[in-house]
Amino acid sequence: MTKVFSALSVSVDGYISGRRPEGADEVGSGLGDAGALFDWYFTGDTPSKVFDGFSLSEPSARVFDSLAARVGATVVGHATYDHSSHFGGSGPHPTAPLFVVSHQPVPELSEAQTQATSVEEAVAGARAAAGGKDVALMGGVLVTEAIKAGLVDEFVLHQVPILLGGGRSFFGELPEHVRLRLVEAVPAPGVTHLHYEILR
């Protein structure tokens, strides 16, 4: 059965991107001053089997490639799409189609990218396109809305030992508690991989 999950790097104080330089444009502003959240992608000696150019520690490569192999389609919010320079016409995963949630027109959509007007519509389309694999969610606002809609099964916090002190939070405000079960915790150089299942 297709699952819906999110796996993002996050600081100990809960940020998935840092502060943008003053006056920075939304398009291509990326992680702001939070580049350290992704050092663990490139500071090991084990190449990723899924993503070219990624060289991780052995435990991180095991976790990362296992998650990447699950992905059949990806859903992002409009802000993430803009911050990531429209993913260069593809998506964050090298083979998975991308669904962008936005009520406004989305610029520069390619054939590999589809707009949806709600997270429910996007997840339904992504499930259909995933070919039996799982759907990955990317972006704090999007993940929060998907949790509110009861669509998320799991998430992974790649928790990096840094306090950013500001930026874009992973989770927004929720109307009630969401109970979790820790599935796995994998310590690795520069990051701890925390895999949670949402309890219903």
N, C-alpha and C positions, 0 to 999 in steps of 0.2 A: 504494500500500500504506500502510495506517495506521501511523504512527510514534508512539512514546511518547517524550515529552521533558519536561524541566523548565526553566523560565526564572524565576529568582528574583534579587532584589537581594541583594547580599552585600557585606560589608565586606572590606577587604584582608586582615584576619586571619580571614576565613572565617565570620562570623556573619550569620545571616539575621534575627535579632531580638536585642534587647538584654536587659538585666537587667530583670526585673519589679520594681516597687516592693514592698517588704516587706509581706506580708499581702494582696497583690493577688489577686483571685479569678481562677481559670483562665478563666472565661467573660468575654470582652471585654477580656482583658489585652493583646491586640494585640501590638504590636512592642516593648513595654517602653520603654526609653529609646533606641530605634533609629530614631526617626522620620526622621532624616537620610538613611536608606537610600532614602527615596522622594521626596526633594526634587526629583529630576530629572523626576518625573511632572508637576510643576506649575509649573516655573520657565522654561518656554520659551514661544514664541509660535506653535506649530503645534498646533492641536487634534487629538486622536486621532480617527480615523474610526470607531473601535469603542467606545471608552469615553467616555461623556459626562463632562465636567468635567476631563479630562486635557489639559493643554497643555504640550507637550514641545518640546525643541529639534528642529530639522528632522531631523538624523540619528537621534536617539532615536525620534522619531515613526515614521520609516521602519522601524526595527528592531521597535519595539513593535507597530505595527499589522500588520506582516507575520507576526509570531508569533501575535498574537491571531486573525488570520484563519484560521490553521491549526486552531484548537481546535474539536473537535466534542464533547468531553466532558472533564471534569476529575475527578481522583482526589485526595483529601486524606486525611490521617490524623485521628484523633479529636482530638488535641491542637490541630491547626491549626483544626479545626472549632470547638472551644471558644474558642480565642484570638480567633477572628474573629466572635464573637457569632452563631455558626450561620449566618453569611452572610445573615442576615435572611430565611431561608427559600428562598434561591436559591443562588447560587454565586459564585466570584470572577470568572467570565466571564458577560457579560450574556445569552448565549443557550445556553450549553452545560449539559447536565444534570450534576449533581454526584454522585459516588460517595464515600462515607465509609467508610474501613477501620477497623473496631473489633471487638474480641471482646466488648465490653460493650454494653448497650443504648445507642443514640444518641438523645438527647432532641430533641424538636421537629423531627423530620424532616418535610419537606413533600413534595408530589407530585413536585417537581423534584429531590429528593434520595433516594438509595438507599444502604442500608447493605450492606457486604460484610464478610466475616469474615477475608479475607486479601487481600494485594496482588494475588495472581494472580487471584482471583475478581473483584476490582474492575476490574483492567485488562481482563479478558475482557469484563465487562459494559460497560465504557466503550467498548471497540472496537466492540461491537455497536451501541451507541447513537450513535456518532460520525458515522454517515452518510457514511463514506468519508473524513472528516477525521481529524486526529490527536488523540491523548490527551495532556493536560497533567497533570503530577504537581506537587503542591504540598506542601511540608513536608520538613524534613531527614531525619527518621527514615524517613518513607515512601520518599523517593527512595533512601536507602541500602538499604532492604530490596528495592526494585525492582531496583537494580543487582545485588545479591546473587543475585536470581532470574533475572538475565539479560534483564530486560524493557525496559531503557532503551536507546534508540537515540542520543539527543542531549541535551545540556543547554546552557543559556545562562546565564552569570554576568553579571548587570548589576553590574559591580564598581564600587563607590563608594569614592572615595579617603578612607577614614576607618578608624581602628583603634578598634573598640568596646571591646576589652579583656575582653569577657565576654558571655554571652548564650546563645542557641541556635545551635549550629553547623549549617552546611548539610549536611555529610557526617559520618556516624558512622564507626566502625571497620569496615573491610572485611577479608575473609580473605586477600586477595591484591591485587597491583597491578592497576589498571585502566588500560589504555593508551588515550590519546586522540589525536585529530587536530584541530588548530585549523582550523575551516572559515572563520571570518571574525572579524576584530577591528575594531570600529567605535568610534573615540574620539568622545566627545560632551561637551558641557559638564556637568561634575559626575558623569560616569559613563563607563565603557568597557564596551562590549558584547562579550563573548567567547563565541563560538559553537563548541562542541566536539561532535565525533562520537565515540562509543565504538567502539573497534576490537575486533573479535572474531576 
